[in-house]
Amino acid sequence: MASIQEDIAEHLSAAYQTVVDELKSWYEHAKEIWPFLLLLLIALITLIYFAKPAPPTTVYMATGEGSYRILGEKYREYFKRKGIDLQLFPTSGSKENLNRLLDKNDPIQVAFVQGGMISENQKKGLLTLGSIDYEPVWFFYRNDTFSDNRLVDKKKLENARIGLGPDTEAFNVLQLNGLPRLSPNYLVSSNLEGEQKLYRGDLEALLVVDGYDSAIVQRLIHHPNIHLVSFKRADAYVHLLPYFEKLSIPMGGFNIETNSPDHEIDLISTTTNLLIDENLHPAIQLLLLEAATEINGARTYFSKAGDFPAYLNSELPLSKEARYFFDKGPPTLMRYLPFWLAEFLERMFLLLLPFAAFAYPIIRAIPNYRLNLARKQIGGMYKELDAFEHQTLSQFDPQKRQGYLEKLNEIEVRALMSKASKIATADCYTLRNNIQFIRDAIEKEMIYQSLSAERKSDLSD
């Protein structure tokens, strides 16, 4: 037992001594090459300062009511799985979402915004990650309002009480039909309030812009006394308003058993767009696109699997990260690693790659730097030896021979004890040979006595 303890103690002692020796070695090297280390440290600090920071742990998103609110909850759950807190801010809809996104004092950096909402003076500072869903324009009306439920003409609409959402495309649709943008017959309210008024008969028609899965839309399309207008000129709407898409509902598309609807219905649809502040961290942008792929990329009533996210609405430029995502898919690391680890490795790679390019020639030059430093140290001893020899030649005194030898010994000891002896070994041995040559000459006295006599004779002449 004692032998095992002694063996362990010896190994631990050896390991400790090895670590100490290595630290001392590094310390000694650092004292020699500190200018290079300082240069590398400055370069690293500069890169860290200018490199992209770590992504925030909290992101703020404006949602809305109806399908936007449900969609926001799905995104929040996705972000939670990735370790990011997605704070949702309920709003009245797209218009408020857009205004909050434009307000630089507002923390909102992400928002669901309906296509067609953005004016020219609202584009600065905003980018899009693409469209993530269809938002059809549903034109519902009461059964007793129009006699022909397949065609609703302008005259009938002019006198109808119509409910409109506060920020929908309904206004543009009415205006294209030659109807006034503002009319006492229009009731602007929330979709839920408009639905209730339609049931009660306070409204003859209701324009709703929302997703197919919206609870309000589902209630209305299955209500026996409510009908849906077919946009027979859907192609014309799409041509005139490029942020619109044409969608179709086949006969029996809602319910085959009841054959609802009993005729094909054409719809026009804007899109739900994922808008961001241009300063949103690139990693968060990619995470939003990953969330959109999982949440909105599945097959839905109007879309096939993989249709979303997509760049359907060109009102805003696509972010660089989104363009890369659509062209090449998500970064490789994000496919196989947790978000935080993939993002960290990517950030470190982008940080260390330019640093390595800068550091490589510097690190490569360190051995030559140490060698040149050692040779410079030896060169200083050579100068001292040369000065000593010239002084000895001009003023040689046999009585001072011991002093001369002690001076030579002192120079040689310094050469042996210097770091230069370990780095520029060959140069150090050459120096010592020269010292020994002068030492031998002084001990023999003949050379220096004769040279000293000749020099004195020359001076007397």
FENNORJO-V621230 format. One record per residue. RES is the residue in one small letter. SS is DSSP state (@ for helix, = for strand, . for the rest). PHI is phi in degrees with one decimal (none if undefined). Layout:
res: <RES,RES>
ss: <SS,SS>
phi: <PHI,PHI>
This chain:
res: <m,a,s,i,q,e,d,i,a,e,h,l,s,a,a,y,q,t,v,v,d,e,l,k,s,w,y,e,h,a,k,e,i,w,p,f,l,l,l,l,l,i,a,l,i,t,l,i,y,f,a,k,p,a,p,p,t,t,v,y,m,a,t,g,e,g,s,y,r,i,l,g,e,k,y,r,e,y,f,k,r,k,g,i,d,l,q,l,f,p,t,s,g,s,k,e,n,l,n,r,l,l,d,k,n,d,p,i,q,v,a,f,v,q,g,g,m,i,s,e,n,q,k,k,g,l,l,t,l,g,s,i,d,y,e,p,v,w,f,f,y,r,n,d,t,f,s,d,n,r,l,v,d,k,k,k,l,e,n,a,r,i,g,l,g,p,d,t,e,a,f,n,v,l,q,l,n,g,l,p,r,l,s,p,n,y,l,v,s,s,n,l,e,g,e,q,k,l,y,r,g,d,l,e,a,l,l,v,v,d,g,y,d,s,a,i,v,q,r,l,i,h,h,p,n,i,h,l,v,s,f,k,r,a,d,a,y,v,h,l,l,p,y,f,e,k,l,s,i,p,m,g,g,f,n,i,e,t,n,s,p,d,h,e,i,d,l,i,s,t,t,t,n,l,l,i,d,e,n,l,h,p,a,i,q,l,l,l,l,e,a,a,t,e,i,n,g,a,r,t,y,f,s,k,a,g,d,f,p,a,y,l,n,s,e,l,p,l,s,k,e,a,r,y,f,f,d,k,g,p,p,t,l,m,r,y,l,p,f,w,l,a,e,f,l,e,r,m,f,l,l,l,l,p,f,a,a,f,a,y,p,i,i,r,a,i,p,n,y,r,l,n,l,a,r,k,q,i,g,g,m,y,k,e,l,d,a,f,e,h,q,t,l,s,q,f,d,p,q,k,r,q,g,y,l,e,k,l,n,e,i,e,v,r,a,l,m,s,k,a,s,k,i,a,t,a,d,c,y,t,l,r,n,n,i,q,f,i,r,d,a,i,e,k,e,m,i,y,q,s,l,s,a,e,r,k,s,d,l,s,d>
ss: <.,@,@,@,@,@,@,@,@,@,@,@,@,@,@,@,@,@,@,@,@,@,@,@,@,@,@,@,@,@,@,@,.,@,@,@,@,@,@,@,@,@,@,@,@,@,@,@,@,@,.,.,.,.,.,.,.,=,=,=,=,=,.,.,.,.,@,@,@,@,@,@,@,@,@,@,@,@,@,@,@,.,.,.,=,=,=,=,=,.,.,.,.,@,@,@,@,@,@,@,@,@,.,.,.,.,.,.,.,=,=,=,=,=,.,.,.,.,.,@,@,@,.,.,.,=,=,=,=,=,=,=,=,=,=,=,=,=,=,=,=,=,.,.,.,.,.,.,.,.,.,.,.,@,@,@,@,@,.,.,.,=,=,=,.,.,.,.,.,@,@,@,@,@,@,@,.,.,.,.,.,.,.,.,.,=,=,=,.,.,@,@,@,@,@,@,@,@,@,@,.,.,.,.,=,=,=,=,=,.,.,.,.,.,@,@,@,@,@,@,@,.,.,.,.,=,=,=,.,.,.,.,.,@,@,@,@,@,@,@,.,.,.,.,=,=,=,=,=,.,.,.,.,.,=,.,.,.,.,=,.,.,.,.,=,=,=,=,=,=,=,=,=,=,=,=,=,.,.,.,.,@,@,@,@,@,@,@,@,@,@,@,@,@,@,@,.,.,.,.,.,.,.,.,.,.,.,.,.,=,.,.,.,.,.,.,.,=,.,@,@,@,@,@,@,@,@,@,.,.,.,@,@,@,@,@,.,.,@,@,@,@,@,@,@,@,@,@,@,@,@,@,@,@,@,@,@,@,@,@,@,@,@,@,@,@,@,@,@,@,@,@,@,@,@,@,@,@,@,@,@,@,@,@,@,@,@,@,@,@,@,@,@,@,.,.,.,@,@,@,@,@,@,@,@,@,@,@,@,@,@,@,@,@,@,@,@,.,.,@,@,@,@,.,@,@,@,@,@,@,@,@,@,@,@,@,@,@,@,@,@,@,@,@,.,@,@,@,@,@,@,@,@,@,@,@,@,@,@,@,.>
phi: <none,-63.9,-65.5,-65.0,-64.1,-65.3,-62.4,-62.2,-62.5,-65.2,-64.1,-64.3,-63.6,-65.2,-62.5,-60.4,-66.5,-63.0,-62.2,-60.7,-61.2,-65.2,-62.7,-63.2,-63.5,-63.5,-64.6,-65.3,-63.8,-61.9,-66.0,-83.0,-108.0,-56.3,-61.1,-68.0,-62.6,-64.1,-64.1,-66.1,-64.6,-62.0,-63.8,-66.0,-62.4,-62.9,-64.5,-62.3,-65.7,-91.9,-72.0,-65.8,-75.1,-66.0,-65.6,-67.7,-88.9,-130.2,-126.4,-110.0,-126.6,-92.5,-109.4,146.8,-109.9,62.7,-65.4,-61.9,-65.1,-63.8,-63.8,-60.3,-63.7,-65.7,-66.2,-62.3,-65.6,-63.8,-63.2,-60.8,-63.8,-94.3,85.4,-115.4,-89.8,-97.0,-85.3,-98.6,-116.7,-67.6,-135.6,-81.4,142.7,-58.2,-62.0,-66.8,-58.1,-64.7,-63.3,-69.1,-68.6,-76.7,-77.0,-69.7,-88.9,-91.5,-71.0,-60.8,-122.9,-137.3,-157.2,-85.5,-134.7,-71.6,-61.1,90.1,-87.8,-94.3,-92.1,-60.4,-81.0,-110.7,-89.0,-66.7,84.9,-115.8,-134.8,-119.2,-99.2,107.7,-90.9,-122.5,-171.2,-86.1,-127.8,-65.2,-90.5,-98.6,-107.6,-94.1,-147.0,-73.2,-60.9,-92.4,-86.6,-120.9,-74.4,-111.0,-82.0,-101.1,-147.2,-116.1,-91.7,-61.4,-62.4,-66.7,-71.1,-60.1,-101.9,-85.0,-83.7,-116.7,-90.9,-128.0,-70.5,-69.3,-145.4,-97.2,-78.1,-56.7,-60.9,-66.1,-64.2,-64.4,-65.1,-64.0,-87.9,82.0,-88.9,-65.9,-71.2,-124.4,-154.9,-64.1,-79.8,-88.5,-117.1,-89.9,-158.3,-68.7,-60.1,-65.4,-66.0,-63.0,-60.8,-64.9,-67.6,-66.8,-61.6,-75.9,93.9,-70.9,-126.6,-90.3,-147.7,-143.2,-98.5,-121.1,-112.7,-161.9,-72.7,-62.4,-81.1,-59.1,-59.5,-65.1,-61.8,-63.0,-64.8,-71.5,-72.1,-103.4,-79.4,-66.1,-102.8,-117.3,-122.3,-119.1,-75.5,-96.9,-84.3,-63.9,-104.8,-57.3,-61.2,-69.1,-60.0,-62.8,-69.9,-82.5,-120.7,-65.4,-86.9,-93.6,-123.5,-96.4,-126.2,-133.1,-116.3,-72.6,-56.4,75.0,-66.6,-87.4,-157.2,-68.3,-58.9,-96.1,52.0,-110.2,-77.4,-89.2,-155.3,-69.5,-119.6,-98.0,-121.2,-108.3,-141.2,-88.0,-128.5,-83.5,-113.8,-96.2,-98.0,-136.7,-70.3,-61.8,-93.5,-61.7,-55.5,-55.8,-65.7,-69.4,-60.9,-65.1,-66.4,-62.8,-68.4,-63.4,-63.0,-63.0,-64.5,-73.9,-83.2,-101.4,-84.9,-76.7,-67.3,-126.1,-60.4,-107.5,-128.0,-88.9,-60.4,90.9,-68.2,-121.6,-74.0,-154.2,-93.6,-94.9,-108.1,-97.5,-63.4,-123.1,-68.5,-76.4,-66.1,-60.8,-65.5,-66.5,-62.5,-62.5,-62.7,-70.4,-79.0,-123.5,86.0,-66.5,-54.5,-56.0,-62.2,-69.8,-77.2,-119.1,-121.3,-57.0,-54.5,-63.5,-73.4,-62.0,-65.6,-63.6,-64.9,-64.8,-65.4,-65.8,-63.9,-65.4,-79.8,-81.4,-61.6,-66.9,-65.2,-64.5,-63.2,-78.5,-78.0,-55.2,-63.4,-68.7,-64.2,-65.5,-81.4,-59.5,-58.3,-64.5,-62.2,-64.9,-64.9,-65.7,-64.8,-65.8,-65.5,-65.2,-65.6,-66.6,-61.2,-62.7,-69.2,-61.7,-61.6,-63.9,-66.9,-64.9,-64.1,-63.3,-66.3,-63.5,-65.7,-66.8,-62.6,-81.2,-134.8,-66.0,-133.2,-53.7,-68.0,-101.1,-54.8,-64.7,-65.3,-60.8,-63.7,-63.7,-64.5,-64.4,-62.0,-64.7,-67.4,-67.3,-61.3,-61.8,-64.9,-68.3,-84.2,-76.6,-66.0,-61.7,-65.9,-91.1,-98.3,-104.1,-60.9,-62.4,-65.0,-67.6,-65.3,-62.2,-61.2,-65.5,-62.6,-66.6,-62.6,-65.6,-61.7,-67.1,-61.5,-62.0,-64.2,-66.9,-63.8,-79.3,67.9,-64.3,-64.9,-69.4,-66.0,-68.3,-65.7,-65.5,-66.1,-62.0,-63.5,-64.7,-65.0,-62.8,-69.3,-70.3,-66.3>
